[in-house]
């Protein structure tokens, strides 16, 4: 019985040691998942903008930026910039659309870096889409 009384606080000490590491892992998974989602959405938006520009390049008033942003609703509110060279699109040439965003940290925990490592946030992400004109 005496041994059980001596180990009474062992679980609390173990939890105090392990819990910060588990929280760091969970926050890292959340941040990585968000960055991956935004990167895939940026690439999809650029691809859809390039597709639209390649097909509609001869039509008056076509809007590549609106089409690209509408193709990725997950990017709303992030301040995505869209650049394209659709004005120089002619048959048998390529049109390129590029989407860019500066992504802040979702949790804010990894903004300052840890253990002397530099911070990776805010993170600059780019998506590129290229298609042949004349569709």
Buried (B, 14 or more C-beta within 10 A) or exposed (E): EEEEEEEEEEEEEEEEEEEEEEEEEEBEEBBEEBBEEBBEBBBBBBBBBBBBBBBBBEEEEBBBBEBBBBBBEBBEEBEBEBBBBBEEBEEEEEBBBBBBBEBEBBEEBBEEEEEEEEEEBEBEBEBBBBBEBBE
